[in-house]
Amino acid sequence: MTQKTIRQALHEALVHEMRRDPRVVVIGEDVSGGAGTAGGRDAAGGVLGVTKGLIGEFGEARVIDTPITESAIMGAAAGAAVTGLRPVAELMFSDFLGVCFDQIFNQAAKFRYMFGGKARTPLVIRTMIGAGRSAAAQHSQSPYHIFTSVPGLKVVVPSNAYDAKGLLIQAIRDDDPVVFCEHKLMYDLKCEVPDEAYTIPFGEANVVRDGDDVTIVALSRMVHYASEAAETLAKEGIECELIDPRTTSPLDEDTILDSVTRTGRLVIVDEATPRCSVATDIAALVADKAFGALKAPIRRVTAPHTPVPFAPGLEKLYIPDPDRIAAAVRAVHEYRR
Amino acid sequence: MTITAITMPKWGLTMTEGKVVAWLKPQGAAFASGEELLEIETSKITNVVEAESPGTLLRIVAPEGSTLPIGALLAVVAPETTPAAEIDRFVAGFVVPEPAADASAETDAPAPRDIEAAGQRLRYLELGSGGGVPVLLLHGFGADLNSWMFTQPALSDGRRTIALDLPGHGGSAKDVGRGDVDALTDAVEAALRVLDIDRVHLVGHSMGGAVAAALAARQPDRVATLTLIASAGLGPEINATFIDGFVRAARRRDVEAVLRLLVHDPALVSRAMIEDVLRYKRLDGVAAALETIAGAWFPDGRQTYDLVTALPMPVQLIWGRDDRIVPVAHAEALAARLPVHILADAGHLPHMEKSGAVNALIRRFIEG
């Protein structure tokens, strides 16, 4: 088995599924790119190179460059899905969801329900999330909580290359709309990834690390910061159980509740803003269903309720980091011991 | 006077370091061959290190709780009368082999390889070299070559040892054809041809035991000895709950429940072991392969294949007393005709649960 980046893992997943099923198509801005330019066709291959090379094997009918019109991309993809294709549509920055929210929120998400279960909408929306590149307030958000709050959408937030490949293949084979959130700072992150195709079921969390003292639930890139914090804390004698839900809808409630039932202490790490967020949702879940097990208040480590700052110094303060996570864990660990 | 070292073992391909969980013998204690010396935990598994020969545990170097690289000095074995200064010198002069940290070292480490045999991709791991008759290790239903992680290194002195992924398993192709004993035996036969192995000691576990026996019946002249561990093919009973459960399990919880049926001590079922099974089961084609094999071998929860044929080569049976998959009665029924070794405190995986004892039994048997 070989080490592969998240970029390679996603590319492989697309190639596997496009070879396996002729109904799978890719559509978005510059998914190949370069037509009519000096660089030539496929000059872009997606803004971060995930779809590079697809047009050579699968052609223009299946690798579709669009104008800069998110509403058209999502509208065309939702319509194509409901009429028999399995589109993987790219919403370059998740911040642009505002432009095409009707197509996602009120159309794709509702088709199955509105058509009495007779319609299937096998649509995947690949989109970039995350701060950390000084890309400012309109290109740095992590709005997966907005998608998560919509019944009819499934939402994936992978944290590593193995999960990214298996979850993207699962998303393409799924008959419902799936929003697949890729953190823009993680494309070069490597781990062992099988060459073969495989699927990871939605709604099954990954337990990254076992521990009996404090449960940490972390999402996307925050899994790695939480893991760093857990390493530091282990040296202090605090053993953390680290849970990566992998999908926020459906959410693996059992794994979180089982863990908190054992540890009695919970810290949730989420790069998104805290109001009506996934972190807040999980805190409510545990307060509701495992209140009796809690030995300390639930702590959330999140971004503040502000736009993402452009200034690098401020942006650094905005994103949760291992020190803040470790401090939160120490606080709940010490609480009424 | 000989002074020898107990060092951190390497269990499995991915192990780089291990943690000393507990010393099971105190410093200064004498021990017999096969006695449990210490417990080691890796990211994958927790297991005990057993003494390969008798001795005295004169100096414990690695304290409980310490995490050390492969090959690190854990303890010194020497006669009781050895002066302390001499032990000090041995400890001070001990050189830990460099761990395979960089990429170039990694390529030197043994890694599984693929072959094309009878039109099928098969994966195998080869260890050891020399003139001895090679050993072929065949795993059970749903397992892979890693199930021999404690066995294969112990058999690799002076001979080639090959652990094969059977069709549908591990890294081998997932198309299993009919998936019955003949189909799997054909694949193993083809692998031996490609690997240029003429004569061989066969060691098979569970379903792999039945494949080994079938191969021995086909080509009795090529098989030097046959060791069957908790083997299929010796009676009609099989734990259908395990077979069905393993085929169906898709989530961590379900996988954990079925894996616990395999062992005497459930602590052996680590999160990493569950994750490995899940990763295997998620691969395209595996579900179909397992269903085909289970349907061919164990329809209606009974074994179909019966290998009561008398075989001309030496045959031994090794079984765990608490086997909950294939009843130990299958071995007991043959005790009058064959050497049968039944191990206490072991379930269906005696080669993992009592690896020291099983390794010693195999070594003694193949060395005649």
Interface residues (C-beta under 8 A of the other chain):
Chain A: Y162 G166 P194 E196 A197 Y198 T199 I200 P201 E204 V207 D210 D254 T255
Chain B: K174 A250 R251 R252 R253 R271 R279 R282 L283 D284 G285
